[in-house]
Amino acid sequence: MSTSASMNDALSSRIFAWMDERFPFKNALLFFILYLTSAVVARSTLDGEVQVSLVDVLACIVTWSLFLVIRIFDEHKDYALDVVNHPQRVLQRGLITLKHLKVLGVVAVFSQLLFSIYADGFSFGGATISYLIMFVYLCLMGAEFFCGEWLEKRLTLYAFSHMLIMPLIVFWLANLAVPNAVLNESLMVMMLLAFISGFCFEITRKTKGIEEERDTVDSYSRIFGTKGSAYIVMLLVSMMLLSQGALLFVLDVNYIGWLLIPLILMYGVAIRQVKRFIANSTIEGREKNEAAVAVNMLIGYLVIIIAVLVNNGMTGSWV
């Protein structure tokens, strides 16, 4: 879509072309699942069945809009470098501008803030406070913590500092689901799982084969070598599995042995794929690594949702 877009197209079409290229709608499923997992974990400690409603559908859309804002921050931060490395992209070709993205981001941010206030019953409560804390951290990320040149030379620390936003996002999502949510053991493990999962995917997508490496594009494979970086991915996938199992344990769900089976199977699939990438480090292999890790994350979150709903039961309200 992005390659056929032109200035003759309507602005909305050009923005959708940018989204198709840089923030595809298919990724929304993972963001929806992240909210739903955070919500059921937060609600699992409440008395009675886990309640879901139309508000949760809206919260999924708001969650998606947050990651859209994060992408817009990245587009601003990396614009000059992307002009050199990716001149064919919609934004770099001038089909849309950073100003267009800024307007889109402002609308999304106000929507998130208003929804947080609504979740708090139009008061200044847990959802609003946790959102503001998370957004301040996001702004610091956008400013690269005022030490961008120093931080960019330390790519692993760079990724670590940026992935620290994931626990803050989960805590905000939990507060959308349960205003003034208690930071209990299960929620802390969920925050840890989100951090490890995000960190794992970030390392995976920047672990490249020799044919993909460029002097102007940073990657972990340039720092640790393709094999060394791939082993780090395998370590993080293992940590993800341990965190998934730990969350099921602290949630005290039934049938935990059965629930671990799909997690272990997906873990095996991911490890096997990364091993194949080590043996043959191609672009296709790197893309398969990303897919394997993403599916691993998705299945892990789905298992946790199912476990809580089976354990606690569910009621719905759609009006």
C-alpha positions as CSV (number, residue, x, y, z in Angstrom):
1,M,0.0,0.0,0.0
2,S,2.7,2.4,1.0
3,T,4.6,2.0,-2.3
4,S,1.5,3.0,-4.4
5,A,0.5,5.9,-2.3
6,S,0.9,9.4,-3.8
7,M,0.2,13.0,-3.2
8,N,-2.9,12.6,-5.4
9,D,-4.5,10.5,-2.6
10,A,-6.6,11.9,0.2
11,L,-4.7,12.8,3.4
12,S,-6.6,10.0,5.2
13,S,-5.4,7.5,2.6
14,R,-1.8,8.6,3.0
15,I,-2.1,8.4,6.8
16,F,-3.5,4.8,6.5
17,A,-0.6,4.1,4.1
18,W,1.8,5.2,6.8
19,M,0.0,3.1,9.4
20,D,0.1,0.1,7.1
21,E,3.9,0.5,6.8
22,R,4.8,1.5,10.3
23,F,1.9,0.6,12.6
24,P,-0.1,-2.1,10.9
25,F,-3.6,-2.9,12.2
26,K,-2.8,-6.6,12.6
27,N,-0.6,-5.6,15.6
28,A,-3.6,-4.3,17.4
29,L,-4.5,-7.9,18.5
30,L,-1.4,-8.0,20.8
31,F,-2.3,-4.6,22.3
32,F,-5.9,-5.7,22.9
33,I,-4.7,-8.9,24.6
34,L,-2.2,-6.9,26.7
35,Y,-5.1,-4.8,28.1
36,L,-7.4,-7.9,28.6
37,T,-4.6,-9.7,30.4
38,S,-3.9,-6.8,32.7
39,A,-7.6,-6.4,33.3
40,V,-8.3,-10.0,34.3
41,V,-5.2,-10.1,36.5
42,A,-6.3,-6.9,38.3
43,R,-9.9,-8.3,38.7
44,S,-8.8,-11.8,39.7
45,T,-8.5,-10.7,43.4
46,L,-12.0,-9.2,43.5
47,D,-14.9,-11.1,45.0
48,G,-17.1,-13.0,42.5
49,E,-16.8,-13.6,38.8
50,V,-14.6,-11.5,36.5
51,Q,-16.8,-8.9,34.8
52,V,-16.3,-7.7,31.3
53,S,-18.3,-5.0,29.5
54,L,-18.4,-2.7,26.5
55,V,-16.1,-0.4,28.4
56,D,-13.4,-3.0,28.0
57,V,-13.7,-2.9,24.3
58,L,-13.2,0.9,24.4
59,A,-10.2,0.3,26.7
60,C,-8.7,-2.0,24.1
61,I,-8.9,0.8,21.5
62,V,-7.4,3.3,24.0
63,T,-4.5,0.8,24.6
64,W,-3.9,0.6,20.9
65,S,-3.9,4.4,20.7
66,L,-1.1,4.5,23.3
67,F,1.2,2.3,21.3
68,L,0.3,4.5,18.3
69,V,1.6,7.5,20.3
70,I,4.8,5.6,21.1
71,R,5.3,4.9,17.4
72,I,4.7,8.6,16.6
73,F,7.4,9.5,19.3
74,D,9.8,7.2,17.5
75,E,9.0,8.6,14.1
76,H,10.0,12.1,15.4
77,K,13.1,10.9,17.1
78,D,14.4,8.8,14.2
79,Y,13.2,11.0,11.3
80,A,16.6,12.3,10.2
81,L,18.2,8.9,10.3
82,D,15.3,7.2,8.5
83,V,15.6,9.8,5.7
84,V,19.0,8.3,5.0
85,N,18.3,4.6,5.7
86,H,14.6,4.3,4.5
87,P,13.9,7.1,1.9
88,Q,11.2,5.0,0.4
89,R,8.9,5.2,3.4
90,V,5.7,7.2,3.3
91,L,6.8,9.8,5.9
92,Q,10.3,10.2,4.4
93,R,8.8,10.7,0.9
94,G,6.8,13.6,2.2
95,L,3.4,12.0,1.6
96,I,2.6,12.9,5.2
97,T,4.6,15.1,7.6
98,L,5.6,15.0,11.2
99,K,3.0,17.7,11.9
100,H,0.3,15.4,10.7
101,L,1.6,12.7,13.1
102,K,1.8,15.3,15.9
103,V,-1.9,16.2,15.5
104,L,-2.8,12.5,15.4
105,G,-0.7,12.0,18.6
106,V,-2.3,14.9,20.4
107,V,-5.8,13.6,19.7
108,A,-4.8,10.1,21.0
109,V,-3.2,11.5,24.2
110,F,-6.3,13.6,25.0
111,S,-8.5,10.5,24.4
112,Q,-6.3,8.5,26.8
113,L,-6.4,11.1,29.5
114,L,-10.2,11.6,29.2
115,F,-10.8,7.9,29.3
116,S,-8.6,7.6,32.4
117,I,-10.6,10.4,34.1
118,Y,-13.8,8.6,33.1
119,A,-12.5,5.3,34.6
120,D,-11.9,7.2,37.8
121,G,-15.5,8.3,37.9
122,F,-14.5,11.8,36.7
123,S,-12.2,12.3,39.7
124,F,-8.4,12.4,40.1
125,G,-7.8,8.7,41.0
126,G,-5.6,5.8,40.2
127,A,-6.2,5.6,36.5
128,T,-5.5,9.3,35.9
129,I,-2.4,9.3,38.2
130,S,-0.9,6.2,36.7
131,Y,-1.5,7.5,33.2
132,L,0.2,10.8,34.0
133,I,3.2,9.0,35.6
134,M,3.5,6.7,32.5
135,F,3.1,9.6,30.1
136,V,5.9,11.6,31.9
137,Y,8.1,8.6,31.5
138,L,7.2,8.4,27.8
139,C,8.1,12.1,27.3
140,L,11.5,11.3,29.0
141,M,11.9,8.5,26.5
142,G,11.1,10.9,23.7
143,A,13.8,13.2,25.0
144,E,16.1,10.2,25.4
145,F,16.4,11.1,29.1
146,F,18.4,14.2,28.0
147,C,21.5,12.1,27.3
148,G,20.6,10.7,23.8
149,E,24.1,10.8,22.3
150,W,25.5,8.9,25.4
151,L,22.6,6.5,25.6
152,E,22.6,5.6,21.9
153,K,26.2,4.3,22.2
154,R,24.9,1.9,24.8
155,L,22.2,0.0,22.9
156,T,21.4,-2.5,25.5
157,L,21.0,0.1,28.2
158,Y,19.0,2.1,25.7
159,A,16.5,-0.8,25.2
160,F,16.4,-1.5,29.0
161,S,15.5,2.1,29.8
162,H,12.8,2.2,27.2
163,M,11.3,-1.1,28.1
164,L,10.8,0.1,31.7
165,I,7.7,1.8,30.4
166,M,6.0,-1.6,30.0
167,P,5.4,-2.1,33.8
168,L,4.0,1.5,33.9
169,I,1.7,0.7,31.0
170,V,0.4,-2.5,32.7
171,F,-0.2,-0.6,36.0
172,W,-2.2,2.0,34.1
173,L,-4.2,-0.6,32.2
174,A,-4.9,-2.4,35.5
175,N,-6.2,0.9,36.9
176,L,-8.5,1.4,33.9
177,A,-10.0,-2.0,34.7
178,V,-10.0,-1.6,38.5
179,P,-9.7,2.0,39.5
180,N,-7.1,2.4,42.4
181,A,-5.9,-1.2,41.7
182,V,-3.8,-2.6,44.5
183,L,-0.2,-3.3,43.5
184,N,-0.3,-6.9,44.7
185,E,1.9,-9.9,43.9
186,S,0.0,-11.0,40.8
187,L,0.0,-7.5,39.3
188,M,3.8,-7.1,40.0
189,V,4.5,-10.4,38.2
190,M,2.3,-9.3,35.3
191,M,4.3,-6.1,35.1
192,L,7.6,-8.2,35.1
193,L,6.2,-10.4,32.3
194,A,5.3,-7.4,30.2
195,F,8.8,-6.0,30.7
196,I,10.6,-9.2,29.8
197,S,8.3,-9.8,26.8
198,G,8.8,-6.3,25.4
199,F,12.6,-6.5,26.0
200,C,12.7,-9.9,24.3
201,F,10.9,-8.7,21.2
202,E,13.1,-5.6,21.0
203,I,16.2,-7.7,21.0
204,T,14.7,-10.1,18.5
205,R,13.8,-7.5,15.9
206,K,17.4,-6.0,16.1
207,T,19.2,-9.4,15.9
208,K,20.1,-9.5,12.2
209,G,22.0,-11.6,9.8
210,I,25.2,-10.3,8.0
211,E,23.2,-9.4,4.8
212,E,21.0,-7.0,6.8
213,E,23.6,-5.1,8.7
214,R,24.3,-1.5,7.9
215,D,26.9,0.9,9.3
216,T,24.2,3.5,9.9
217,V,21.7,1.2,11.6
218,D,22.3,-0.1,15.1
219,S,21.6,-3.7,16.0
220,Y,22.4,-6.1,18.8
221,S,24.0,-8.5,16.4
222,R,26.7,-5.9,15.6
223,I,27.4,-5.6,19.3
224,F,27.2,-9.3,20.4
225,G,27.6,-11.0,17.1
226,T,24.7,-12.8,15.4
227,K,25.2,-15.9,17.5
228,G,25.7,-14.1,20.8
229,S,22.6,-11.9,20.2
230,A,20.5,-15.0,19.3
231,Y,21.5,-16.7,22.5
232,I,20.4,-13.6,24.4
233,V,17.0,-13.9,22.6
234,M,16.8,-17.6,23.7
235,L,17.6,-16.5,27.3
236,L,14.9,-13.9,27.3
237,V,12.4,-16.4,25.8
238,S,13.3,-18.7,28.7
239,M,12.7,-15.9,31.2
240,M,9.4,-15.2,29.5
241,L,8.3,-18.8,30.1
242,L,9.4,-18.6,33.7
243,S,7.4,-15.4,34.2
244,Q,4.3,-16.9,32.6
245,G,4.5,-19.9,34.9
246,A,5.2,-17.7,37.9
247,L,2.1,-15.6,37.1
248,L,-0.1,-18.7,36.8
249,F,1.3,-19.9,40.2
250,V,0.6,-16.6,42.1
251,L,-2.8,-16.4,40.6
252,D,-3.4,-19.9,42.1
253,V,-5.4,-21.1,39.1
254,N,-6.7,-24.6,38.6
255,Y,-5.3,-27.0,36.1
256,I,-1.9,-25.3,36.1
257,G,-0.2,-28.4,34.7
258,W,-2.5,-28.4,31.7
259,L,-2.1,-24.7,31.2
260,L,1.7,-25.0,31.1
261,I,1.6,-27.4,28.1
262,P,0.8,-24.8,25.4
263,L,3.4,-22.4,27.0
264,I,6.1,-25.1,26.9
265,L,5.2,-26.1,23.3
266,M,5.4,-22.5,22.1
267,Y,8.6,-22.0,24.0
268,G,10.0,-25.0,22.1
269,V,8.9,-23.6,18.8
270,A,10.6,-20.2,19.5
271,I,13.8,-21.8,20.7
272,R,13.9,-24.1,17.6
273,Q,13.4,-21.2,15.3
274,V,16.2,-19.1,16.9
275,K,18.5,-22.1,16.6
276,R,17.7,-22.3,12.9
277,F,18.5,-18.6,12.6
278,I,21.9,-19.2,14.2
279,A,22.6,-21.9,11.5
280,N,21.3,-19.7,8.7
281,S,21.1,-16.0,9.5
282,T,18.9,-14.6,6.8
283,I,16.3,-11.8,6.6
284,E,13.6,-14.5,6.4
285,G,15.0,-16.1,9.5
286,R,15.0,-12.9,11.4
287,E,11.3,-12.3,10.4
288,K,10.5,-15.8,11.6
289,N,12.2,-15.1,14.9
290,E,10.0,-12.0,15.3
291,A,6.9,-14.0,14.5
292,A,7.8,-16.9,16.9
293,V,8.4,-14.5,19.8
294,A,5.3,-12.5,19.0
295,V,3.1,-15.7,18.9
296,N,4.8,-16.8,22.1
297,M,3.8,-13.6,23.8
298,L,0.3,-13.8,22.4
299,I,-0.3,-17.4,23.5
300,G,1.2,-16.7,26.9
301,Y,-1.3,-13.8,27.5
302,L,-4.2,-15.8,26.2
303,V,-3.4,-18.7,28.5
304,I,-3.4,-16.4,31.5
305,I,-6.7,-14.8,30.5
306,I,-8.3,-18.3,30.0
307,A,-6.9,-19.5,33.3
308,V,-8.4,-16.6,35.3
309,L,-11.7,-16.9,33.6
310,V,-11.9,-20.6,34.1
311,N,-10.8,-20.1,37.7
312,N,-13.1,-17.2,38.6
313,G,-15.9,-17.4,36.1
314,M,-17.1,-14.5,33.9
315,T,-20.1,-12.2,33.6
316,G,-20.7,-9.7,30.8
317,S,-22.5,-6.5,30.4
318,W,-22.7,-5.1,26.9
319,V,-25.2,-2.2,27.3
